[in-house]
């Protein structure tokens, strides 16, 4: 993933240094309340046959995925959002591509996580905090940035598939897409 893309996503997503500090301060709350978000998330996904089939396609997959989601939630509060952070998010997106999870489910999952994190983490841990609203904005910004990076992996994969099938060069593809 190129560094320019990562800087642009952070700038366009308006992730400020103040947001980064608020997120870093929220790490204990994410560790404490993250498991409730994870349980709510997988309970929700199990309601949908297509997703449930994917979740239970292999023995032990759900528990493994719960661990990954807990880790993802906690690392939202890393406080440092540079190249290695974005590369990890890109790999998460690419893993979703590899298992055949359609982008619409990734978007819906992030919507669920944002709403649930707001109620289960921000409200629970920061109900009386004068910076509660700012914490919520920071959490939403980093989740939106994560979603942006994960979806970029879908685009990159699809472009590469097209290039592989057609034999087009990337330069030719870019020229065609530029109109």
Beta strands, then each sheet from edge to edge (+ up, - down):
end
